[in-house]
Amino acid sequence: MRFFATTTLILAVSPLAFSLAGCANDKPADTSPKAIATAAKITKSDKFTYANYDKVRMTHLSLNLDVNFDEKVLDGTATIDFITVDPTASLLQLDTKDLTIRSVEGFAASGNWVSVDYVLHDKDAVMGSMLDIPFSKDMNKVRISYRTSPKAEGLQWLSPAQTAGKKLPYLFSQAQALNARTMTPVQDTPAVRITYDATLRVPDGLLPLMSAEQGSKDESGEYHFKMPQPIPSYLLAIAVGDIKFKAINDHIGVYAESYILDAAAEEFSETPMMEDANTKLYGPYRWGRYDLIVLPPSFPFGGMENPRLSFMTPTLIAGDKSLTNVVAHELAHSWSGNLVTNSSWRDAWLNEGVTSYVENRIMEELYGEGRAVMEQVLALDDLMRDLRTAKRPELTHLKLPEDMAHPDEAFTQVTYVKGQFFLQFLEQRFGRAEFDAFLKGYFDHYAFKSLSTEEFIKYLHDELHVKNPDALTSAELKAWVYGPGLPGSFITPISDAFAKVDAYRTAWLAGEAPKETTNWSTHEWLHFLNKMPENLTADQFKRLDSAFKFTGTQNAEIAFAWYMQAIKGNYNAVDKALEDFLMSVGRGKFIYRLYGALAKRDEATRIDAQRIYKHARPGYHPIARRRIDAIFAKYGGE
């Protein structure tokens, strides 16, 4: 691996350059609900919640729900345990969105449930409706009878025809970032961590799963689940369907529909190696089991790190384990994100950037430096695209601005990749051994807690920088965290393998006969395609397709890269395969950019893309529908 280095002036950093927030504590973490709730006197800083968590804080959620596929609703009760942080408080404020609230009861000191007046406020398009519940001094628990909306953004209900088996329906959730409140009344902020349990009733023949200890069916036909570790609400998750299981080892396995179960188990067979590598570097895995579930194709993300049960897209099943860095990423969240969590979405890099760094370290540990660097280079390409298209400079800071319109603005490559490169910068400056020890200590110190960027910086200063005061300057730190784009101290990763791909591409464009590419990885093919010039001719597109059979490839990453090039180059021979891809894949990483490229090319192409979308839309997740509706609205469509 080679780097282009930049020269910087190293100066000692004053402790005053780092914001003070919290204090060190080497004692083992107390993960009891009360300890978690009162561990820090949190100042409310999350603008995307109505919850008054600085005054009254949830500690436990107990769900008792019917999963009603006929009406496409969850229907039942949510019982909330809470503590009073401010002794003068007498009002519990919760987040809801599109929930029908039937009644609210409080658990009185007498041991009885008593009816409680409540107020459900008007709906805000982003945040939903605040639910105000007054309580008396002798109450620490409320029970809310409610049902979800059939259009809840956090739930996707698939008909049997939309599943692989075609016989039974399917339900899955996506709570991040603000959609837990579409599933249950909750303090829907990453600043609040709760334990939970659930009782579910589902139609015969269906298996329910949750982000919890998986429960078996009891004599009454109910399934019971328990999550004993405190989690933020965005990690609440449910999946119900014709789901089968295959073990990988004694505590890791795969759930999926039958058609893809064996292939998924084989594709993810190296997950135990990833867990071992994480544990070696960053301390024990603290969640019991680690299972994965391959969801239907409409799942809009590559993966979602729901504890004990990571949700995965079927587009990862490439047959050669070339896309399993996503598995490494979701597993890494078991330390960064799930164990140690950002306290608001302005600090999302603490989840995603740290996780991307850990992911890349694990890929290096298992598959070598060459693969890790290739993934860094591809990630840098994605980051540079997002930097170029950012609406304003503040959205390219790691610490995001207070006036974000929606948490979606936090989930760009700035959060993931700039955050990853920031940690790589720290590793380079402090040394890998020192930084590994720091990060392991960080995960242990903040285990089952939520924190801000400023608290991270304070901990970095106290635990690492004071021992190495010449390692970085205050100006460098501020440029990374509070400055736009990539700072001058960034060191560009260089891949030897990609240099060979560049030479091959140049030769191919010059008309030389294709050389042997049989052993190329997915990463090399992506670099080959992504760096093609803008002015490819129709003949060159035909020769590429003829030589490498890109159109219709089953590798979703390569297919996406090829179709993006074809759209830009007006290579219409891909049109049928592209339509099939858009009809069968719901992963946002692919479909948002494909629809965007089609919508802006020309009016005729936009109209045809709208035709495809009209047919595909019912099968897309509600989150994807909202995003694609906005794309067409931007370019003058319906």
N, C-alpha and C positions, 0 to 999 in steps of 0.2 A: 504494500500500500504506500502511495506517495501523496504528499500534501503540498499545495502552494501555501507558503507561510507568509504572514504579515508581521512586520516589526512594530512592537508597541513599547511605550515607556512604562516601566513597572514602578509604581509608587506604593507606599504603604497606605492602607485604608483606615481612616478613622472610624471607630465604632459608631460615631454619630452619623456616618453615611448610611447606616443600616437602621431601618425602623425597628423600634422595640415593640415586641408583641409576645407576651408569654415568657415563661422561664423554664430552664432545664429541670428535668426530673428523671433520675435514673431508676426509680422504682418500677417494678412490673405494672403493666397497665391493669387497672381495675375496670372490667367490662360490664359491671352490673348496670342496669338501666339508670338508676339514680346517680351513680358515679359519672356515667357518660353525660347525663343531662346537666350536671352541676360542675363538671370538671373545669369549665372555663366560663367566666362571666362574659358571654358573647354580647357584643354590641351588634344590633341588627344591621346587616350590611347587604342583604340580598333583596334587591328591588323586585324580584320576580315571585315573591310570595306575599300573601296577606298575613301569614302567620305571625303572631306576636311572641315568637320563640325567645325573645329576650326577657319576657315576663312569665309566660306559661309554656312549658315544653312537654311535648309528647315523649313517652318512654316506651310504650308498647302498643301494638295494634293487633286486634283479634278479629279476623274475618270469618263470617259464617254465610256462605253464598250458594245459591243455585246458579249453575251455568246453563242459561236458557238459550239454546240454539234457535228455537222457533222465533223468539222475539229479539235475538241478538243482544241480550243484556245479561249482566251480572246482577242478581237480585238477592238482598238479604240485609245483614247488619255488619256494622263496623264498631267494635268496642275499643275505645281509646283510653289508655292509662296516661295520666299526666302529672307533673309536679308543678308547684308554684315557685318560680324563681324570684319574682317580685312579691313580697308578702302582701302588698296592697292590691294585687291583681284579682279580679273577679270575673274575667271574661276570657274564654278560650276562643282563639280565632284560627280557623282552618281554611285550607284551599279546597275548592271544588271546581269542577268544570263540566257542565252539561249533566249534572246529577239531579235526579229527582229525590228530594228529601221528604220522607213521609212523617217521620217523628224523631224526637230526640229525648232521651231519658238520662237522668243522672243517678249515680249510685250513692245513696245517702248513708250516713253513719248508722242509721237504723237497720241497715242491711237490705233495704228495699230499693227497687228502681222507681223513680218518681219522674213524672213528666216535666220537661224543661222547655221554657219558651226559647225560641231561637229566631235569628234573622238571616235569611239568605239574600244577599245583596244583588244588585243588578250585575249583569255579566259584562266583563271586559273581554275583548276579542282574543287577547293573548293570555291573560291571567285567569280568566274564568270568573267565578263568583265567590266572594268571601262569605264564610259561614260563621256567624257570631253565636257563641253558646255561653250564656251566663252560668256561673256556678256558685254555690255556697261554700263556706269555708270547710265544711265537712265532706266535700266531694273531691275525689281524685280520679273519677272514671265516668265516662259518658258512653252511651250506646245510641248509635244513629241507624235508623232504618232507611234504606235508600235503594235505588236501582240506577244503573248506568244508562247511557243513551245508546241506541243502535248505531249512532254515528260517532261514538267516542273515538277521539284520535289515537288514544293509547291502546285500542283493541282492534284487531282485525278478525272478522268472522268469515271463514271460507265455506262455501257450499261444497257438498261432495264432488261436484263436477270440477271444482277448482283445486282438488287434491290429486295426488298421483293415483291413489287407490280407487277414486271415483265412487266410493260407497258410503263413506262417513264424513261428517263435517270436521272442521279444524278451527281452533281459536288460538291466537297467541297475542301477547302484549308487547308494548314498547313504551316504558315509562320515562326514559330520559328524553328531554330534560324536564318538561313540565307536565307530563302526561300521567303521572301517578294520580293526580287529582281528577282525572277522567275515569279512574278505576275505583277510587275510594276517597272519602273525606280524609285529609291528612295535612300535616305541616310539610308542604311539598318544597323543601329546600335542602340542599346538601349539608347545611349547617346543623341539621337535626338528625340524630341517629336513633333508630328504634329497633327493638326486637319485634318479632311478629309470629303469630301462628294463624292457621287457617283451617277451616272445615269446608270442603267442597262437595257438592252433589252434581254429578254429571250423567248424561245419558249412558245407557248400557253399551258396552263395546268400546268406549273411549277411555283413554288413560290420561288423567290430569297430572301435571308436574308443576312445581314452583321453585323459586330460587330459595330453597330451604331443604331441610332434611325431608326426603321423599317419604310419604306415608302410604301404607297399604290400605286396601279397602276393608272396612270393618263389617260386622254382621248386618248393620243397618244400611249398607251401601254407600256410606260416606268415606271420603278420603281426608286424612288429617296430616297437616304439615307444621313444621316448627323451625324457625330460624332463631337460634339462641344467641348468635352474635349480633350486635347492633349495627344496622346498615342505614344509609340514607334512603329516602323514599324512592329515588329514581331506580333503585335496584330491586324493587318489587317486580315480580315477573310470574306469568302463568302461561302454560301451554296445555292444550287439550286436543287430543286427536287419536287417530289410529296409529299409535306410536309403539315401536318395538325397541328393545335394548340389546346391546352387545358389549360385553366387558372387554376392556383393554388390559387392565390389571385389577388388583383387588380393591382399588378405590378410584379408578378412572374408567369411564365407559362412554358409549355413544348411544343416544336415543335418535331415532329417525323413523320415517315411514319405510316400509319393507323394501321398496324399490332401490333405495340408496344406502341401506344400513351397512351392508358388507363393505361397499366401496368407501363409505365414510370411516368405518373402523380401521380399514387399511390405511387410508389417507392420514388419519390422525394417530397412527400407531406409535409415533415417536413422542407423543405428549408426555409420557412418564419421564423421558430423558429431559424434556424442557422443565418439568417440575423439579427434577434433581438439580439441574443447573441453577435454577432460581434459588432453591433452598441453600445450595452451596454458597452463593454470592450474598443473599439478602436475608437469610434466616428462614425459620420454619413456615411451612404452609399451614394456616390456622383455621381452615374452613371445613375440615373433615374430608368429604368426597370432593372430587373435581370431575364433573361430567359435562359432556357437550351434547347439544341437541341440534341436529340439522333441520332447520325449519323449511316450510314451503318456499318456492322461489320469490314470492312477493315480499319476503323480509327485506326491509329497505337498507340494511347495513351489512358490512362484511361480518361483523360480530358484535355481540353485546355481552358485557362482562358480568352478567347476573351471577351472584355468588353461588357456588355449588353446581350451577347449571348455565354454562355459557351458551348463548344463542349464536348459531353460525349459519351463514348463507351456503346454499348448495353450490354456488359458483366457485367455492374453494376446492371442490372435488375435481382436480385436474388429472389424477391418475399417476402423478410423479412426485407428489409432496412438494411441489415447487411453490405453492401458495400458502404454506403452513406458517409463514410469519404472522398471519392473522391469528392463528391459534396461539402462537407465542405471545402476541399482544394481549389477547383476552386473558390468558393465564397470568401474565405479568400484572394485570389489574388486581389480582388477588393480593398484591402488595401495594401497588400505587393506584389509588382510586377507591378500591373497596376497603382496604385496611386503613389507608391514610387518604383522606378525601379533601378536595377543595371545598372551602366553606361558602363560596358563591361561584356563579358561572363566569364572573369576571376573572377568576383565578383558575380557569379550566385547564391551563397548561400544567398545573400541579397534578392533575389526573392524566391527561393525555400526553403531554410532553415527557413527563417522567416515565410513563409506561412505554412510550416509543423508544426511549433510551434503553430501558431494561430489555425490551424486545430485541433491539439490535445487539445488545451484549449477549443475549441468549443465542441468537443466530450465529454470532461469531464463535461462541463457546462450542456449539454443536457442529457447525458446518464450515467453520474456518473464516479467516479474515476477509478472503476474497468475496464471499457471498455477502457478508455484512457490509462491505464497502459498496458493492453493487446496489444494495438496497438503500444505502445512504444517498448515492448519486440519483437514483430514481426518485427518492423522496425530495431531494433538493429541486429537481425539475418541477415537481408538483408544488412545492413551496414558492418557487419563483413565479409560477403562473398565478397563484393566489395573491402574491405581493403586487403583481402587475394589475390585477383586476380589483383590488381592494377599493371599497367605496371611499375610504378616507384613511389617512396615515394612522390615526389612533387605533384602527382595527388591525394594525400590524404590530402592535405592542404585545408583549406577553401578558402584562397586566392590562386587561381590556378596559375601555372607558365606561364611566358610570351611565352614560346615556345610550347604551346598547338598546336597540328596539326589541330584540328577541334573543334568547339564548342560542338560537341557531347560528347567530353571528360569531359565537365562540368556537364553533366546530369547523374551523378551517385548518389548512395545513400550517398556518402560523402557530396555532395552539399545539399541534402534533409535532411538526418537524422543527420549527424554530425552537420550541421547548426542548426537543431532543438534542439539537445542536448546542443549546445553551449548556446542558449537562455535559456534553462532550467537551465543550470549551473548559468547563470547570475541571473535568477529569484531566485534560491536557495540562492545565495550569498547576493543579495540586498533586498530580500523579495518580495513576490508576489505583494503586494499593491504598493510598490515603483516601481517595474518593470512594472506593468500594466500602471501606470501613465506615466512612461518614454516612453513606446511603443506608447501609444495614442498620446503623444506629438510629437514623431518621425514621425508618419504618418501625423500629421497636419503640422509640420514644413517643411517636404520634399514633401508635396502633389504636384503631377504633376511635379516632378523633378526626375532626375536620379543622382545617387551618387556612389561613390566607397567604398570599404571596409575601407579605411583610413578615409574617411569622416564619416562613421558610428562610427568608434572608437573615433574620435574626439568628435562627438556629445555625445557618451556614456560618455566620460570623463567629458565634460562640464556640462551635464545635470544630471548626476547620480553619477559618481564616486567622483567628488569633494565633494559631500555631504556625501559620505560614503567611505572615503579613505582607510579604513581597510578591505573592502569587498573582494578584490582580488589583486593579485600581477601582476606586469608587466610580470614576467616569465610565470604565468598561462595564461594570455591573449595571449602572443605570442605562447605558446604551442597549444592553441586552433586554432588560426587563421593562423599561419605560420608554424606550426609543423605537422608532419605526424601522421596519425592514431588518436586514442583517447588518450588524455593526462591523466596523473595520477590523475587529479582532477575530472575525470568523475565518476559519481555515477550510478551504474548499476540498472535499474528498475527491480523490482521483482513483479510478479503477483501471488496473492493468488489463483486465478482461474486456472492458468497454473500449479501451484504446484499440484493441484488436478488432472489435466490432466496427469501430469507426473506419479503420483501414479497409475492412471488407466492404463496407457500404460505399466508400469512395470508389473502390475498384468495380463494384457492381454497377454503380451509376455511370461509370466510364465505359460500360459495355463488356467488361470482362466476364468470362464464363463463371457461373457460381461455383464456389469451392465447397468443401465438405462442411455442413453445419449440423450434422446429425446430433452432436453432443452439446449443442447450445442449450442453455437453460432458458426458462421463461424470461428471466431478467435480461439476458442478452437479446432475445427477440424483441422485448419491449424497447430496449435502447435502440436497436436497429430501426424499428418503426418510428419511434417518437422523434428521432433526429433526422428523418427524411426531409429533404428540402420542400419548400412550399409549391414549387413549380413542376411537380412530377407530371409527365405527359401521360396521355391515355395509353400509349404503348408501354410505358414503364409500369403503369398499374397492371396491365394485362400480364406482363412478364413476371412481376412480383407474384401475382396470384397463381399463375401457372407453375412457377418454380416452387412456391412455398405453401400453396393451398391454404391461404389465410381465410378466404370466405367460407363461412360455415364451420370453422374450427371450434372444437368443444372446450378449448381453453378460453375462459371468459375474459381474462385480462388481455390476451393477445387479440381476441376478437374485437374487444372494445378499442384497442389501439389502432387496429386495421380499419375499423368502420369510421373512426374519427378522421383518419387520413383520407378515406374514400369520400367522405362528405365534403371535406375541404377541396378535394381534387375533382369533384363531380364525376366520380367513377360509379356510374349507375348500375354496373353489373352486380353490385352488392345489395341492391335494393330489396330483393326478396329475403335474403339471409338476414339483413338488417331488420326488416320488419319482424321476422320470426324471433330474432334476438329481443326486440323490444316487447314482443308479446309474451315471452317466456321468462324474462329476467326482470326482477323488481328491485335490484340493488341500486340505490341512489347514486353511488359512485359512478356507475355506468350510464344510467338512463337520464340523469339530469343534464349531463354534458352532451349526450347524444341528441336529446330533444332541443337543447339550446343551440347546438350547431345547425340542426335542421331548420329551426325556427328563424334563424337570422340569415340563412344563406340567400333565399329569395322567396317571393310570395308563393310560387307554385310548390316549392319544397315545403314551405310552412303549412300550406293547406293539406298536403299529403301527410305530413307529420301529425296534423290534427286528426286526420282520418284514422291513422294508426292508434293515436292516443285514445280516441273515442272508444275503440274496441278494447284497448288494453286497460283503460282506466278502472273498470270495475274490479279487476284483479290486483291492482296496486294497493299498497298500504295507504291508509289515510294521510300519513305524513308525506308520502311520495306524491299523492294527489295534490296536496296543498302546494308543494314545491313546484310541480310541473304546471299547475294552473297559473302560478305566478310567472313562469317562464313565457308561456304563450301570451299572457296579459302584457308582458313587457314588450313583446314584438308585434303587438297589434292583433293578436288572435282572440278567440272567444274565451 
